[in-house]
């Protein structure tokens, strides 16, 4: 409640002239006791720890002066008639109490002392006839005086709270870096603090930070705002408040009008009353903050705690300044500091007439270690590699971490290029030595790209770019090696850049087209086509992918081209379907597009645009020769494709360095054997063995096999005999435009099958033998002789068990459409139903019921094997079932 009109207050309290008259009548008696009241008042305050703390540093003379002031207040209280001057003075006293840190409850408590003291006087010196009148008037007077003083206290408190809020706002605003300010340097935060303080606070006139030099001998003003100080340097001098604050480690308040104030404060005397100096930092990172304010007592009123926060923030920013230039994991220089070192090294190299090697090093296989063993192991690996590299570097060499598993190297003072070869070889050898981390054997290699200044007389940023180009050349050449930047490499990179531009323009101008190569089944039926991209160049004509292949997987082009191919291929599939040709269309997807977080959205969108097309008519091909840098993401994405009904094929199988890993971990429906193996299979027994192994593995896993590069009738005959499901190649057709496909299919006639054709069954035995063993193991588990096998009772177990894979693959290939095969499928499904029933009873504790089902399972499996024997005509000499 704010009281602006004291007469209104008197009326509110019911104080009338008669009340003041009765007070005046006994005022002399009350005034005589005022000194005793003042002493009792301070005795009371000093006897309580909370209030005594306020006066802890007061001298006895200052306390006596306060007692005298209290005496004057007691007499003045009796003499005032709640007039305006008195109200203003009480508000000032209330504000003073707030600045001194006296709580409102203690102010109110002081008035109780007044009341008790006056009660004694009333009882002894005032006649009974006036006693009640005087008691009532004094009570109202005390309440009114307290209200006005609390009004002043509240006003000062609001001002202080507002000031504290402004300070808090400054702290929060500089700590919260706005979006888009990721590159903000720590020193920029210091300047933000300086600029925010005078703008947010009406009391702050100057804000600045001074930083000592490395030797700790001079303070230099680095940041300031508000009142502008001239360039300021303060040498280490005894008595200077900045150095004294640093020495004591505590906030120091310097009055500007103090005759002992240092010379540098003279410029401030007409602009502010005092300066708060707060120290921060340790070691050779030391500094002080300067806060100049309008009125004295500001820091006491607001509280030094807020400025302790600014000191801590300054100290934190000093740490950040160091961290901003260092990698926190390895303590190596980061990219910013590396560029500074590079600039200095260039200048030194020119003066010393030596060579400077600038290198970029990247670890091969680091991401796989992270994915397999976790980031903690990856961090330990990085630290171990850094230690090994540093052990092989010379004095003066610089190793920096530029980000992730990429490092920068400066190798100065080289006399000749030959010196570089040995140094790079030693560094790469240090990396590929095996490591043991937490009991795990970890092995990586390194690729190194190097350029040499001043042979490469370029700017620092261009040197980095050239080293990066050389790094990618080293990776393309097979990794675990170094590559030197040359003019030829520059030209190659320029050619690649030109290729990207050509491809991007073709995409924008609708000059990309799809050609289609037919895929024929082993029985001579055209089952589908593969969509293959071409570029219609305005001058060079129709270009095959070899002319622009390197740009297809570029980060800016992979997704737009992938979306184009998906839309164009599915649109064409619909047109063929409407014309009576329901062909399956295979579409090549780049690994970059596959790993893009938006790939599934792209696929779902294009499927939704073509609702008349069954998803299983679409097959996406993943090139096995292209590295998948995020295997878990690829797995989840391809599983999601399966859920949409889309098929998946591994293209160019066998040409990459992770064929078996891809086959094991990626959920593919078919494998496309690369043309390089198929082409020479007739002449080269090694290629024939590889093709046979791929077909065998695929059929055992229930996967289709498509042989690419079938160029002759002999190739086709051999592949069909080996059990290959589908064929593709120039023997049937080259890639042709979409409009030519219907006519080609209409005129296609399959080659006659050789007279001696007979599919082999030998490769089936391991799968069916595994099925027999799994059934025996399951029945043994019901008897509690061993644990249950996997993939027996799950909802999709029929698709993944040994026999299920055979039925989906080889069995379907040999017997699909026969009544025997249909009965076999039903009996296989019944096997799993019986197994689930047995497991349910086993889990419920019904051992006898479980064994009863187990006996039924054994009998049903015997019938199934007997039917298989009848279908294949094979048996085991010892009388047991065997396929």
Secondary structure, 3 states (H helix, E strand, C coil): CCCCCHHHHHHHHCCCHHHHHHHHHCHHHHHHCHHHHHHHHHHHHHCCHHHHHHHCCCCHHHHHHHHHHHHHHHHHHHHCCCCHHHHHHHHHHHHHHHHHCCCHHHHHHHHHHHHHHHHHHHHHHCCHHHHHHHHHHHHHHHHHHHHHHHHHHHHHHHHHHHHHHHHHHHHHHHHCCCCCCCCCCHHHHHHHHHHHHHHHCCCEEEEEEEEECCCCCEEEEEEEEECCCCCCEEECCCCCHHHHHHHHCCCEEEECCCCCCCHHHHHHCCCCCEEEEEEEEECCEEEEEEEEECCCCHHHHHCCHHHHHHHHHHHHHHHHHHHHCECCCCCCECHHHHHHHHHHHHHHHHHHCCEEEEEEEEEECHHHHHHHHCHHHHHHHHHHHHHHHHHHCCCCCEEEEEECCEEEEEEEEECCCHHHHHHHHHHHHHHHCCEEECCEEECCEEEEEEEEECCCCCCHHHHHHHHHHHHHHHHHCCCCCEEECCHHHHHHHHHHHHHHHHHHHHHHCCCEEEEEEEEEECCCCEEEEEEEEEEEECCCEEECHHHCHHHCCCCCCHHHHHHHHHHHHHHHHHHHHHCCCCCEEEEEECHHHHHCCCHHHHHHHHHHHCCCCCHHHEEEEEECCCCCCCHHHHHHHHHHHHHCCCEEEEEEECCCCCHHHHHHHCCCCEEEECHHHHHCCCCCHHHHHHHHHHHHHHHHCCCEEEECCCCCHHHHHHHHHCCCCEECCCCCCCCEEHHHHHHHHHHCCCCCCCCCCCCCCHHHHHHHHHHHHHHHHHHHHHCCCCCCCCCCCCCCHHHHCHHHHHHHHHHHHHHCCCHHHHHHHHHHHHHHHHHHHHHHHHHCCCHHHHHHHHHHHHHHHHHHHHHHHHHHCCCCCCCCCCC
